[in-house]
Amino acid sequence: MKKILYSTEFSDHARHVLRYAVEFAKIFDATLLVMHGFGKPDVRITGEDKQEKARKVIQRLEEFVQKYVPESESMNIELVAEYGYPADAVLEAARKHDADLIVLGMQGSNKAMERQVGSTAREIIRRSEDRMIMAIPATARYEGFQNLAFATNFEFRDFRALKVIKEIADQFQSHIHVVHVVERPATKADAQRDLDTLTSLFHDVKRIDFHLLEGEVRSELEAYVADEKIALLGMMSHRKGFWKWLTEGSVSREMVGELHVPLLIFRD
């Protein structure tokens, strides 16, 4: 992981999201790109006005970093002002700078910001084709990564994602919990065989275990995350059930606040 892009809207919990990006950048010795998207492309402004707005954004980003990243002088941090609507700006900045990971918040600090940032995060997750995304709920606070979890659906793409989870765990000395939720009892035997196969592929990996859960995906994962004190939950973006609940519909904007653990989302 060489470049980590952190996007901020300067909400009250932005500094908590920044902390996750900083810790990842430090442990991987990666460049941290701190960015803010500005402007409305459908409103015509001159190039000179755009440059002035970008200058002010960079100045604000600089003040933000100096305030919340005490070790910033010893880190490789770049400030990015990208013109465009929030989701467009983040995706364009990720493309321009070839970011390996995008870190963003799921909610803001007030109702108006919550709607804006919440919808922006979901749009970025939906549209990003080849970037990992770490989505941080408003209630999350960085306390290390002692326990990581990955929700598997026993597909080859999950195996690739698990290798990345292992790399992260190696850096943070984390324990990995691999879980699969069986929603239909008739499929339990097949799921157990798949889980046994996956277990055998990682038999030489320390600090990893595998669990089969039964029930509704959302409630089972929520309970597991709470019981095992999971600090980061990884999943593929195609995961049904829980993913649909998280990213679609007006209800998710309220319910996502119940998920206190950051998500590490892998694209197909």
NUKE-735998 format. One line per 3 residues: their letters; for each residue x, y, z of N, C-alpha, C. Coordinates in nm, 3 decimals. Layout:
REM residues N
A> X Y Z X Y Z X Y Z ~ ...
***
This chain:
REM residues 268
MKK> 0.085 -0.118 0.000 0.000 0.000 0.000 0.089 0.124 0.000 ~ 0.088 0.197 -0.111 0.180 0.310 -0.127 0.114 0.446 -0.108 ~ -0.015 0.457 -0.145 -0.084 0.586 -0.135 -0.222 0.567 -0.076
ILY> -0.252 0.649 0.025 -0.381 0.644 0.092 -0.447 0.781 0.077 ~ -0.566 0.782 0.021 -0.639 0.907 -0.001 -0.745 0.923 0.107 ~ -0.733 1.030 0.183 -0.831 1.061 0.287 -0.910 1.184 0.242
STE> -1.042 1.171 0.236 -1.128 1.281 0.194 -1.202 1.338 0.313 ~ -1.201 1.469 0.326 -1.269 1.534 0.438 -1.367 1.640 0.391 ~ -1.476 1.652 0.463 -1.571 1.762 0.445 -1.566 1.855 0.565
FSD> -1.463 1.836 0.651 -1.441 1.920 0.770 -1.557 1.910 0.871 ~ -1.620 1.794 0.879 -1.724 1.773 0.979 -1.660 1.751 1.115 ~ -1.743 1.747 1.219 -1.690 1.733 1.355 -1.617 1.601 1.376
HAR> -1.659 1.496 1.307 -1.591 1.367 1.330 -1.483 1.341 1.225 ~ -1.451 1.442 1.144 -1.348 1.426 1.041 -1.213 1.389 1.100 ~ -1.183 1.445 1.217 -1.053 1.417 1.278 -1.041 1.271 1.321
HVL> -1.156 1.209 1.357 -1.153 1.068 1.396 -1.131 0.979 1.274 ~ -1.190 1.017 1.161 -1.168 0.944 1.036 -1.022 0.960 0.994 ~ -0.970 1.081 1.007 -0.831 1.108 0.972 -0.736 1.018 1.050
RYA> -0.767 0.991 1.175 -0.679 0.909 1.258 -0.660 0.770 1.197 ~ -0.767 0.712 1.144 -0.755 0.581 1.078 -0.661 0.589 0.958 ~ -0.677 0.693 0.878 -0.592 0.709 0.760 -0.446 0.728 0.802
VEF> -0.424 0.807 0.906 -0.287 0.832 0.955 -0.222 0.702 1.002 ~ -0.296 0.622 1.079 -0.238 0.498 1.133 -0.204 0.401 1.021 ~ -0.287 0.392 0.919 -0.256 0.306 0.806 -0.135 0.359 0.730
AKI> -0.129 0.489 0.709 -0.016 0.548 0.637 0.115 0.524 0.712 ~ 0.111 0.536 0.844 0.232 0.515 0.924 0.279 0.371 0.918 ~ 0.187 0.277 0.936 0.226 0.136 0.945 0.274 0.083 0.811
FDA> 0.221 0.138 0.700 0.262 0.094 0.567 0.365 0.187 0.504 ~ 0.405 0.292 0.579 0.499 0.391 0.526 0.450 0.444 0.392 ~ 0.322 0.477 0.387 0.259 0.522 0.264 0.243 0.674 0.263
TLL> 0.230 0.730 0.144 0.199 0.872 0.130 0.052 0.893 0.164 ~ 0.025 0.991 0.249 -0.113 1.024 0.286 -0.158 1.146 0.207 ~ -0.258 1.128 0.124 -0.316 1.238 0.047 -0.439 1.288 0.121
VMH> -0.434 1.411 0.169 -0.547 1.470 0.240 -0.618 1.565 0.145 ~ -0.743 1.537 0.114 -0.809 1.613 0.008 -0.946 1.665 0.050 ~ -0.989 1.765 -0.026 -1.125 1.818 -0.014 -1.173 1.854 -0.154
GFG> -1.295 1.811 -0.184 -1.354 1.847 -0.313 -1.434 1.976 -0.300 ~ -1.418 2.066 -0.395 -1.486 2.196 -0.386 -1.547 2.233 -0.520 ~ -1.642 2.323 -0.515 -1.699 2.380 -0.638 -1.819 2.305 -0.690
KPD> -1.891 2.371 -0.777 -2.005 2.312 -0.845 -1.982 2.330 -0.995 ~ -1.945 2.223 -1.065 -1.910 2.233 -1.207 -2.020 2.292 -1.295 ~ -2.148 2.283 -1.250 -2.254 2.338 -1.333 -2.270 2.489 -1.312
VRI> -2.187 2.547 -1.222 -2.186 2.692 -1.202 -2.057 2.746 -1.264 ~ -2.068 2.829 -1.363 -1.952 2.876 -1.438 -1.869 2.973 -1.353 ~ -1.741 2.942 -1.338 -1.648 3.034 -1.272 -1.522 3.041 -1.357
TGE> -1.449 3.150 -1.343 -1.327 3.168 -1.421 -1.215 3.083 -1.364 ~ -1.113 3.061 -1.445 -0.998 2.986 -1.399 -0.929 3.052 -1.282 ~ -0.931 3.186 -1.282 -0.868 3.260 -1.173 -0.943 3.238 -1.042
DKQ> -1.077 3.238 -1.049 -1.158 3.213 -0.929 -1.136 3.072 -0.879 ~ -1.126 2.978 -0.971 -1.104 2.839 -0.933 -0.970 2.824 -0.861 ~ -0.869 2.889 -0.911 -0.736 2.884 -0.849 -0.739 2.944 -0.708
EKA> -0.813 3.052 -0.693 -0.823 3.116 -0.562 -0.896 3.026 -0.463 ~ -1.003 2.960 -0.510 -1.075 2.868 -0.423 -0.986 2.750 -0.383 ~ -0.909 2.700 -0.478 -0.819 2.588 -0.450 -0.713 2.629 -0.349
RKV> -0.663 2.750 -0.361 -0.562 2.800 -0.267 -0.618 2.804 -0.125 ~ -0.743 2.851 -0.113 -0.805 2.858 0.019 -0.831 2.719 0.077 ~ -0.866 2.624 -0.011 -0.887 2.486 0.034 -0.758 2.427 0.087
IQR> -0.648 2.448 0.014 -0.518 2.397 0.057 -0.478 2.457 0.191 ~ -0.505 2.585 0.208 -0.473 2.651 0.335 -0.554 2.590 0.449 ~ -0.681 2.564 0.423 -0.765 2.504 0.527 -0.721 2.362 0.558
LEE> -0.683 2.288 0.456 -0.633 2.151 0.476 -0.504 2.152 0.557 ~ -0.421 2.248 0.529 -0.293 2.259 0.602 -0.320 2.285 0.751 ~ -0.412 2.374 0.780 -0.447 2.403 0.920 -0.509 2.280 0.987
FVQ> -0.591 2.208 0.912 -0.657 2.088 0.962 -0.554 1.981 0.999 ~ -0.458 1.959 0.912 -0.355 1.858 0.937 -0.267 1.898 1.055 ~ -0.226 2.024 1.058 -0.140 2.070 1.168 -0.210 2.057 1.303
KYV> -0.341 2.071 1.304 -0.416 2.064 1.429 -0.435 1.920 1.477 ~ -0.457 1.829 1.383 -0.495 1.694 1.423 -0.391 1.585 1.396 ~ -0.280 1.621 1.333 -0.175 1.521 1.310 -0.044 1.576 1.364
PES> -0.017 1.558 1.493 0.105 1.612 1.554 0.232 1.564 1.488 ~ 0.229 1.439 1.436 0.349 1.382 1.376 0.358 1.411 1.226 ~ 0.282 1.509 1.178 0.274 1.535 1.034 0.408 1.567 0.970
ESM> 0.498 1.630 1.046 0.627 1.667 0.989 0.713 1.546 0.955 ~ 0.687 1.435 1.023 0.766 1.314 0.997 0.697 1.220 0.901 ~ 0.582 1.260 0.848 0.507 1.179 0.753 0.509 1.243 0.616
NIE> 0.491 1.160 0.515 0.481 1.212 0.379 0.334 1.242 0.351 ~ 0.296 1.369 0.367 0.157 1.411 0.349 0.148 1.510 0.234 ~ 0.052 1.486 0.144 0.026 1.578 0.034 -0.116 1.630 0.046
LVA> -0.135 1.757 0.017 -0.267 1.819 0.026 -0.324 1.834 -0.115 ~ -0.451 1.799 -0.128 -0.513 1.797 -0.262 -0.645 1.872 -0.259 ~ -0.659 1.970 -0.346 -0.786 2.041 -0.367 -0.837 2.001 -0.505
EYG> -0.948 1.930 -0.508 -1.000 1.879 -0.636 -1.134 1.945 -0.667 ~ -1.145 2.004 -0.785 -1.266 2.073 -0.826 -1.370 1.972 -0.873 ~ -1.492 1.984 -0.821 -1.599 1.895 -0.864 -1.693 1.863 -0.749
YPA> -1.803 1.800 -0.782 -1.893 1.751 -0.678 -1.818 1.651 -0.592 ~ -1.857 1.637 -0.463 -1.778 1.556 -0.370 -1.738 1.418 -0.420 ~ -1.833 1.336 -0.463 -1.799 1.201 -0.508 -1.711 1.204 -0.632
DAV> -1.744 1.291 -0.727 -1.663 1.303 -0.848 -1.521 1.344 -0.813 ~ -1.508 1.439 -0.722 -1.376 1.490 -0.684 -1.291 1.381 -0.619 ~ -1.351 1.303 -0.530 -1.276 1.196 -0.463 -1.230 1.091 -0.563
LEA> -1.318 1.048 -0.650 -1.283 0.945 -0.746 -1.178 0.995 -0.845 ~ -1.188 1.122 -0.884 -1.090 1.179 -0.976 -0.954 1.192 -0.908 ~ -0.952 1.234 -0.783 -0.826 1.245 -0.709 -0.763 1.108 -0.691
ARK> -0.844 1.008 -0.663 -0.793 0.871 -0.647 -0.731 0.823 -0.777 ~ -0.795 0.857 -0.890 -0.743 0.817 -1.021 -0.612 0.890 -1.053 ~ -0.611 1.021 -1.034 -0.493 1.102 -1.067 -0.371 1.057 -0.986
HDA> -0.393 1.029 -0.859 -0.281 0.998 -0.769 -0.260 0.848 -0.749 ~ -0.340 0.768 -0.818 -0.327 0.623 -0.812 -0.330 0.573 -0.668 ~ -0.431 0.614 -0.595 -0.444 0.576 -0.454 -0.484 0.430 -0.441
DLI> -0.423 0.361 -0.345 -0.456 0.221 -0.320 -0.578 0.207 -0.231 ~ -0.599 0.306 -0.145 -0.707 0.301 -0.047 -0.769 0.439 -0.033 ~ -0.903 0.443 -0.030 -0.977 0.566 -0.003 -1.037 0.556 0.137
VLG> -1.011 0.654 0.220 -1.065 0.657 0.355 -1.163 0.773 0.367 ~ -1.285 0.743 0.410 -1.385 0.850 0.421 -1.483 0.818 0.532 ~ -1.553 0.921 0.577 -1.652 0.906 0.682 -1.788 0.872 0.623
MQG> -1.868 0.801 0.701 -2.002 0.765 0.656 -2.107 0.868 0.693 ~ -2.080 0.948 0.796 -2.178 1.048 0.838 -2.107 1.172 0.888 ~ -2.180 1.284 0.890 -2.127 1.408 0.943 -2.178 1.433 1.083
SNK> -2.170 1.559 1.128 -2.202 1.589 1.267 -2.340 1.651 1.285 ~ -2.407 1.684 1.177 -2.541 1.739 1.192 -2.627 1.683 1.079 ~ -2.756 1.708 1.084 -2.847 1.644 0.990 -2.815 1.677 0.844
AME> -2.787 1.804 0.817 -2.758 1.842 0.679 -2.630 1.777 0.631 ~ -2.524 1.783 0.713 -2.398 1.722 0.675 -2.411 1.570 0.668 ~ -2.491 1.514 0.758 -2.510 1.369 0.761 -2.567 1.321 0.629
RQV> -2.665 1.392 0.577 -2.726 1.352 0.450 -2.626 1.365 0.337 ~ -2.547 1.475 0.339 -2.452 1.499 0.231 -2.340 1.397 0.231 ~ -2.275 1.380 0.347 -2.162 1.290 0.354 -2.206 1.146 0.340
GST> -2.322 1.113 0.399 -2.371 0.977 0.389 -2.396 0.936 0.245 ~ -2.463 1.022 0.170 -2.492 0.990 0.030 -2.366 0.991 -0.054 ~ -2.272 1.081 -0.023 -2.146 1.086 -0.096 -2.067 0.958 -0.077
ARE> -2.058 0.910 0.047 -1.985 0.787 0.075 -2.045 0.670 -0.001 ~ -2.177 0.659 -0.001 -2.241 0.548 -0.072 -2.218 0.557 -0.221 ~ -2.218 0.679 -0.275 -2.194 0.693 -0.419 -2.051 0.655 -0.455
IIR> -1.956 0.693 -0.372 -1.816 0.657 -0.397 -1.799 0.506 -0.392 ~ -1.860 0.443 -0.292 -1.852 0.298 -0.279 -1.914 0.231 -0.401 ~ -2.027 0.283 -0.446 -2.095 0.224 -0.561 -2.016 0.239 -0.690
RSE> -1.953 0.355 -0.707 -1.889 0.385 -0.836 -1.742 0.346 -0.843 ~ -1.676 0.333 -0.731 -1.534 0.300 -0.735 -1.517 0.159 -0.790 ~ -1.434 0.144 -0.893 -1.423 0.016 -0.962 -1.302 -0.066 -0.918
DRM> -1.198 -0.002 -0.872 -1.075 -0.078 -0.847 -0.999 -0.028 -0.725 ~ -1.067 0.035 -0.631 -1.000 0.085 -0.511 -1.060 0.022 -0.386 ~ -0.977 -0.006 -0.290 -1.029 -0.042 -0.159 -1.082 0.085 -0.094
IMA> -1.187 0.070 -0.016 -1.247 0.184 0.053 -1.264 0.150 0.200 ~ -1.219 0.239 0.287 -1.244 0.225 0.428 -1.348 0.329 0.467 ~ -1.467 0.282 0.505 -1.576 0.371 0.542 -1.590 0.371 0.693
IPA> -1.578 0.489 0.754 -1.575 0.502 0.899 -1.706 0.561 0.950 ~ -1.784 0.487 1.029 -1.907 0.542 1.087 -1.877 0.657 1.183 ~ -1.975 0.742 1.203 -1.956 0.860 1.287 -1.920 0.824 1.431
TAR> -1.964 0.707 1.477 -1.941 0.669 1.616 -1.807 0.601 1.639 ~ -1.735 0.567 1.531 -1.610 0.492 1.544 -1.497 0.580 1.597 ~ -1.416 0.521 1.685 -1.298 0.587 1.738 -1.181 0.490 1.732
YEG> -1.069 0.537 1.683 -0.955 0.448 1.666 -0.898 0.404 1.800 ~ -0.890 0.272 1.818 -0.832 0.215 1.939 -0.742 0.097 1.903 ~ -0.682 0.103 1.785 -0.597 -0.006 1.740 -0.675 -0.107 1.658
FQN> -0.604 -0.207 1.609 -0.666 -0.310 1.525 -0.634 -0.449 1.582 ~ -0.672 -0.472 1.705 -0.642 -0.601 1.767 -0.716 -0.715 1.699 ~ -0.841 -0.690 1.658 -0.922 -0.793 1.594 -0.978 -0.742 1.461
LAF> -0.951 -0.816 1.354 -1.006 -0.787 1.223 -1.101 -0.900 1.185 ~ -1.206 -0.868 1.110 -1.298 -0.971 1.064 -1.318 -0.958 0.913 ~ -1.346 -1.071 0.851 -1.379 -1.069 0.708 -1.501 -1.157 0.686
ATN> -1.604 -1.101 0.623 -1.726 -1.175 0.594 -1.711 -1.240 0.457 ~ -1.697 -1.370 0.455 -1.671 -1.441 0.330 -1.798 -1.503 0.272 ~ -1.801 -1.511 0.141 -1.909 -1.579 0.070 -1.855 -1.695 -0.013
FEF> -1.728 -1.734 0.018 -1.663 -1.848 -0.045 -1.647 -1.832 -0.196 ~ -1.611 -1.715 -0.241 -1.581 -1.693 -0.381 -1.433 -1.663 -0.396 ~ -1.381 -1.684 -0.516 -1.238 -1.664 -0.537 -1.197 -1.521 -0.506
RDF> -1.284 -1.426 -0.531 -1.255 -1.286 -0.502 -1.236 -1.264 -0.352 ~ -1.307 -1.343 -0.273 -1.290 -1.335 -0.128 -1.149 -1.377 -0.087 ~ -1.095 -1.476 -0.157 -0.960 -1.524 -0.126 -0.858 -1.413 -0.147
RAL> -0.872 -1.339 -0.255 -0.779 -1.227 -0.281 -0.792 -1.120 -0.172 ~ -0.915 -1.092 -0.132 -0.937 -0.992 -0.028 -0.878 -1.039 0.105 ~ -0.890 -1.168 0.132 -0.836 -1.223 0.256 -0.684 -1.209 0.263
KVI> -0.619 -1.218 0.150 -0.474 -1.199 0.147 -0.438 -1.057 0.187 ~ -0.519 -0.961 0.146 -0.496 -0.822 0.186 -0.521 -0.806 0.336 ~ -0.629 -0.868 0.385 -0.658 -0.864 0.529 -0.539 -0.919 0.606
KEI> -0.480 -1.028 0.557 -0.364 -1.088 0.623 -0.246 -0.990 0.625 ~ -0.224 -0.919 0.515 -0.114 -0.822 0.510 -0.135 -0.712 0.614 ~ -0.260 -0.668 0.627 -0.291 -0.565 0.728 -0.269 -0.622 0.868
ADQ> -0.316 -0.745 0.890 -0.301 -0.808 1.021 -0.154 -0.827 1.057 ~ -0.073 -0.861 0.958 0.071 -0.878 0.983 0.133 -0.747 1.031 ~ 0.090 -0.637 0.973 0.146 -0.506 1.009 0.102 -0.464 1.149
FQS> -0.024 -0.489 1.183 -0.079 -0.444 1.310 -0.076 -0.552 1.418 ~ -0.025 -0.673 1.382 -0.025 -0.786 1.476 -0.168 -0.816 1.523 ~ -0.259 -0.822 1.428 -0.401 -0.841 1.458 -0.440 -0.988 1.450
HIH> -0.549 -1.020 1.516 -0.611 -1.152 1.501 -0.720 -1.141 1.395 ~ -0.729 -1.242 1.307 -0.826 -1.240 1.197 -0.940 -1.336 1.228 ~ -1.062 -1.287 1.214 -1.182 -1.369 1.229 -1.249 -1.378 1.092
VVH> -1.255 -1.496 1.034 -1.323 -1.516 0.906 -1.460 -1.575 0.935 ~ -1.565 -1.507 0.890 -1.700 -1.552 0.923 -1.786 -1.564 0.798 ~ -1.877 -1.659 0.804 -1.979 -1.673 0.699 -2.113 -1.692 0.768
VVE> -2.214 -1.622 0.719 -2.347 -1.631 0.778 -2.436 -1.719 0.690 ~ -2.487 -1.827 0.748 -2.580 -1.916 0.678 -2.721 -1.866 0.703 ~ -2.785 -1.818 0.596 -2.920 -1.764 0.610 -3.028 -1.870 0.593
RPA> -2.995 -1.977 0.519 -3.091 -2.085 0.497 -3.033 -2.215 0.551 ~ -3.099 -2.279 0.648 -3.048 -2.401 0.710 -3.011 -2.510 0.609 ~ -3.081 -2.515 0.496 -3.055 -2.620 0.397 -2.916 -2.609 0.336
TKA> -2.856 -2.491 0.345 -2.724 -2.471 0.284 -2.609 -2.486 0.384 ~ -2.641 -2.521 0.508 -2.537 -2.524 0.612 -2.428 -2.626 0.581 ~ -2.465 -2.746 0.536 -2.365 -2.850 0.508 -2.268 -2.805 0.400
DAQ> -2.319 -2.744 0.293 -2.232 -2.695 0.186 -2.142 -2.583 0.238 ~ -2.198 -2.496 0.319 -2.119 -2.386 0.375 -2.008 -2.439 0.464 ~ -2.037 -2.543 0.541 -1.934 -2.600 0.629 -1.820 -2.660 0.547
RDL> -1.855 -2.727 0.437 -1.750 -2.783 0.350 -1.664 -2.671 0.291 ~ -1.729 -2.565 0.246 -1.655 -2.452 0.190 -1.564 -2.389 0.296 ~ -1.616 -2.378 0.417 -1.538 -2.318 0.524 -1.418 -2.407 0.559
DTL> -1.438 -2.538 0.558 -1.328 -2.630 0.585 -1.219 -2.617 0.478 ~ -1.261 -2.602 0.353 -1.164 -2.584 0.245 -1.085 -2.455 0.262 ~ -1.156 -2.348 0.295 -1.090 -2.219 0.317 -0.994 -2.227 0.435
TSL> -1.035 -2.295 0.539 -0.950 -2.312 0.657 -0.820 -2.383 0.620 ~ -0.830 -2.485 0.535 -0.710 -2.561 0.496 -0.613 -2.476 0.415 ~ -0.665 -2.379 0.340 -0.577 -2.293 0.260 -0.495 -2.198 0.346
FHD> -0.545 -2.171 0.466 -0.475 -2.079 0.557 -0.426 -2.151 0.683 ~ -0.397 -2.281 0.670 -0.361 -2.360 0.786 -0.229 -2.316 0.849 ~ -0.142 -2.252 0.769 -0.012 -2.211 0.822 -0.010 -2.066 0.871
VKR> -0.126 -2.000 0.871 -0.135 -1.861 0.914 -0.166 -1.856 1.063 ~ -0.085 -1.783 1.136 -0.110 -1.767 1.278 -0.217 -1.659 1.301 ~ -0.279 -1.663 1.415 -0.377 -1.562 1.458 -0.494 -1.550 1.360
IDF> -0.550 -1.665 1.320 -0.667 -1.663 1.234 -0.761 -1.776 1.274 ~ -0.891 -1.749 1.275 -0.988 -1.856 1.298 -1.109 -1.834 1.208 ~ -1.189 -1.940 1.196 -1.299 -1.943 1.101 -1.428 -1.982 1.174
HLL> -1.537 -1.909 1.141 -1.663 -1.933 1.213 -1.780 -1.935 1.116 ~ -1.873 -2.026 1.143 -1.998 -2.033 1.068 -2.108 -1.982 1.159 ~ -2.178 -1.877 1.114 -2.289 -1.820 1.191 -2.420 -1.854 1.121
EGE> -2.527 -1.858 1.195 -2.657 -1.888 1.138 -2.758 -1.780 1.173 ~ -2.832 -1.736 1.072 -2.934 -1.635 1.097 -2.936 -1.530 0.989 ~ -2.989 -1.413 1.022 -2.996 -1.301 0.927 -2.862 -1.229 0.925
VRS> -2.813 -1.199 0.806 -2.676 -1.150 0.789 -2.648 -1.029 0.875 ~ -2.733 -0.927 0.866 -2.706 -0.803 0.938 -2.696 -0.825 1.088 ~ -2.797 -0.891 1.146 -2.799 -0.907 1.291 -2.685 -0.996 1.340
ELE> -2.652 -1.101 1.263 -2.545 -1.191 1.305 -2.410 -1.121 1.301 ~ -2.386 -1.045 1.196 -2.258 -0.974 1.187 -2.248 -0.865 1.293 ~ -2.357 -0.793 1.314 -2.357 -0.689 1.418 -2.323 -0.749 1.555
AYV> -2.386 -0.862 1.586 -2.363 -0.926 1.716 -2.220 -0.976 1.727 ~ -2.170 -1.036 1.620 -2.034 -1.090 1.622 -1.932 -0.978 1.639 ~ -1.951 -0.871 1.565 -1.860 -0.756 1.574 -1.855 -0.702 1.717
ADE> -1.970 -0.694 1.781 -1.976 -0.643 1.918 -1.914 -0.741 2.017 ~ -1.949 -0.869 2.005 -1.902 -0.969 2.101 -1.751 -0.989 2.095 ~ -1.695 -0.986 1.974 -1.553 -1.013 1.956 -1.468 -0.887 1.952
KIA> -1.531 -0.772 1.974 -1.460 -0.644 1.973 -1.381 -0.626 1.843 ~ -1.451 -0.644 1.731 -1.389 -0.630 1.600 -1.362 -0.482 1.572 ~ -1.241 -0.452 1.526 -1.202 -0.314 1.499 -1.218 -0.275 1.353
LLG> -1.228 -0.375 1.264 -1.241 -0.348 1.121 -1.305 -0.470 1.056 ~ -1.413 -0.447 0.981 -1.484 -0.554 0.914 -1.464 -0.543 0.763 ~ -1.404 -0.645 0.705 -1.381 -0.647 0.561 -1.488 -0.726 0.489
MMS> -1.525 -0.681 0.370 -1.622 -0.755 0.289 -1.613 -0.710 0.144 ~ -1.653 -0.799 0.054 -1.661 -0.764 -0.086 -1.787 -0.681 -0.109 ~ -1.780 -0.592 -0.206 -1.894 -0.503 -0.229 -2.015 -0.576 -0.283
HRK> -1.996 -0.699 -0.334 -2.109 -0.772 -0.390 -2.187 -0.847 -0.285 ~ -2.139 -0.850 -0.159 -2.204 -0.931 -0.056 -2.350 -0.891 -0.041 ~ -2.440 -0.987 -0.057 -2.583 -0.959 -0.053 -2.631 -0.942 0.092
GFW> -2.750 -0.898 0.106 -2.811 -0.887 0.239 -2.757 -0.770 0.317 ~ -2.644 -0.792 0.383 -2.585 -0.687 0.467 -2.545 -0.568 0.382 ~ -2.486 -0.594 0.264 -2.443 -0.484 0.177 -2.562 -0.401 0.131
KWL> -2.669 -0.468 0.092 -2.789 -0.397 0.047 -2.845 -0.310 0.159 ~ -2.847 -0.368 0.280 -2.896 -0.291 0.395 -2.809 -0.168 0.420 ~ -2.679 -0.185 0.401 -2.587 -0.076 0.432 -2.596 0.038 0.332
TEG> -2.612 0.007 0.205 -2.591 0.108 0.102 -2.717 0.157 0.033 ~ -2.830 0.091 0.052 -2.948 0.127 -0.024 -3.062 0.174 0.066 ~ -3.142 0.262 0.012 -3.266 0.302 0.079 -3.248 0.409 0.184
SVS> -3.358 0.478 0.214 -3.353 0.588 0.309 -3.328 0.539 0.451 ~ -3.370 0.417 0.483 -3.355 0.364 0.618 -3.208 0.352 0.655 ~ -3.124 0.319 0.559 -2.982 0.296 0.590 -2.915 0.420 0.646
REM> -2.961 0.538 0.610 -2.899 0.659 0.660 -2.914 0.669 0.812 ~ -3.022 0.612 0.864 -3.041 0.611 1.009 -2.976 0.489 1.072 ~ -2.990 0.374 1.007 -2.944 0.249 1.067 -2.793 0.233 1.065
VGE> -2.726 0.295 0.967 -2.582 0.277 0.958 -2.512 0.329 1.082 ~ -2.575 0.421 1.154 -2.517 0.470 1.278 -2.505 0.363 1.384 ~ -2.581 0.252 1.369 -2.574 0.143 1.464 -2.449 0.059 1.442
LHV> -2.388 0.069 1.326 -2.268 -0.007 1.299 -2.149 0.077 1.343 ~ -2.088 0.040 1.453 -1.982 0.122 1.511 -1.844 0.085 1.461 ~ -1.835 -0.014 1.375 -1.705 -0.060 1.328 -1.681 -0.014 1.185
PLL> -1.560 0.030 1.154 -1.529 0.068 1.015 -1.538 -0.052 0.921 ~ -1.573 -0.024 0.798 -1.579 -0.126 0.694 -1.461 -0.109 0.599 ~ -1.399 -0.220 0.563 -1.298 -0.220 0.458 -1.361 -0.291 0.340
IFR> -1.391 -0.216 0.236 -1.471 -0.267 0.125 -1.380 -0.295 0.006 ~ -1.391 -0.418 -0.044 -1.313 -0.460 -0.159 -1.405 -0.464 -0.280 ~ -1.356 -0.411 -0.390 -1.434 -0.415 -0.514 -1.414 -0.548 -0.583
D> -1.516 -0.587 -0.665 -1.506 -0.712 -0.740 -1.390 -0.708 -0.838
***
